[in-house]
Amino acid sequence: MTSRSRSASSASGQARTPRGPRSNIDRSPDYGALQKVVDSLYHGKLPTDQAARLDVVLAADAADLPADLIEIVNLLPPGRFNRRKLCDQLNSAIGGHAWGQVYGTVE
């Protein structure tokens, strides 16, 4: 094993991605990044205001989220979401992937 490949793997032998965590219990450097996207979408808006799925996808892409979080956003069904419904949808997908500890949930 080369020194380069040794540094790219964890002590348990699992490969580690440059931005991602080693497991679903390690907090990612991107913890809370999806919350920032949600906050930006609803900044200065009423609780009843809605954002379209496309707006969420574009905001996530512009925020340069990691692939795991882009996957979560891409799981959104078509439609428009007030903040509460968007958070429910995103948190459901985050929980289903067991990534709440890794990336955090949204509110």
C-alpha positions as CSV (number, residue, x, y, z in Angstrom):
1,M,0.0,0.0,0.0
2,T,1.4,3.4,-0.9
3,S,1.5,6.3,1.5
4,R,-1.0,8.1,-0.6
5,S,-3.5,5.2,-0.4
6,R,-2.8,4.8,3.3
7,S,-3.7,8.4,3.9
8,A,-6.9,8.2,1.9
9,S,-8.3,5.4,4.0
10,S,-9.5,5.3,7.6
11,A,-8.0,3.1,10.3
12,S,-10.8,0.5,9.6
13,G,-9.7,0.3,6.0
14,Q,-12.8,2.1,4.6
15,A,-12.1,4.6,1.9
16,R,-12.9,8.2,2.9
17,T,-14.3,10.7,0.4
18,P,-12.7,14.2,0.4
19,R,-15.8,16.0,1.8
20,G,-17.7,13.1,3.3
21,P,-17.7,11.4,6.7
22,R,-16.3,8.0,7.4
23,S,-19.6,6.7,8.8
24,N,-23.1,7.8,9.7
25,I,-22.0,8.7,13.2
26,D,-19.2,11.2,12.3
27,R,-20.3,14.8,11.8
28,S,-19.5,16.1,8.4
29,P,-17.8,19.4,7.7
30,D,-21.1,20.1,5.8
31,Y,-23.2,19.7,8.9
32,G,-25.9,22.4,8.8
33,A,-25.4,23.2,5.1
34,L,-28.9,22.2,4.2
35,Q,-30.3,24.4,6.9
36,K,-28.5,27.4,5.3
37,V,-30.2,26.5,2.0
38,V,-33.7,26.4,3.7
39,D,-33.0,29.6,5.5
40,S,-32.0,31.4,2.3
41,L,-35.2,30.2,0.5
42,Y,-37.5,31.5,3.2
43,H,-35.6,34.6,4.4
44,G,-38.0,37.5,5.0
45,K,-41.0,35.4,3.9
46,L,-44.3,34.5,5.6
47,P,-44.8,30.9,7.0
48,T,-47.4,30.4,4.3
49,D,-45.1,31.4,1.4
50,Q,-44.0,28.5,-0.8
51,A,-41.0,27.6,-2.8
52,A,-41.1,25.3,-5.8
53,R,-39.1,22.1,-6.0
54,L,-37.0,23.7,-8.8
55,D,-36.1,26.6,-6.5
56,V,-34.9,24.2,-3.8
57,V,-32.8,22.2,-6.3
58,L,-31.2,25.3,-7.7
59,A,-30.5,26.8,-4.3
60,A,-28.9,23.4,-3.2
61,D,-26.8,23.4,-6.4
62,A,-25.7,27.0,-5.9
63,A,-24.7,26.2,-2.3
64,D,-22.3,23.5,-3.6
65,L,-23.8,20.9,-1.3
66,P,-22.1,17.4,-1.1
67,A,-23.5,14.6,-3.3
68,D,-25.3,13.1,-0.3
69,L,-27.3,16.2,0.3
70,I,-28.0,16.8,-3.4
71,E,-29.4,13.3,-3.4
72,I,-31.7,14.3,-0.5
73,V,-32.9,17.4,-2.3
74,N,-33.5,15.4,-5.5
75,L,-35.8,13.1,-3.6
76,L,-38.3,15.9,-3.2
77,P,-41.6,15.2,-5.0
78,P,-42.7,17.8,-7.6
79,G,-44.7,20.7,-6.2
80,R,-44.5,23.7,-4.0
81,F,-43.7,23.7,-0.3
82,N,-44.2,26.0,2.6
83,R,-41.3,25.9,5.0
84,R,-42.8,23.3,7.3
85,K,-43.7,20.9,4.5
86,L,-40.3,21.3,2.9
87,C,-38.6,20.6,6.2
88,D,-40.8,17.5,6.8
89,Q,-39.9,16.1,3.4
90,L,-36.2,16.8,3.8
91,N,-36.1,15.4,7.3
92,S,-37.9,12.3,6.3
93,A,-35.3,11.6,3.6
94,I,-32.4,12.5,6.0
95,G,-33.8,10.1,8.6
96,G,-34.4,7.4,6.1
97,H,-30.7,7.5,5.1
98,A,-29.7,7.8,8.8
99,W,-27.8,11.0,8.0
100,G,-29.3,13.2,10.8
101,Q,-26.1,12.9,12.9
102,V,-23.9,13.4,9.9
103,Y,-25.6,16.4,8.2
104,G,-28.2,17.6,10.7
105,T,-31.9,18.1,10.2
106,V,-33.7,21.2,9.1
107,E,-36.3,23.4,10.7
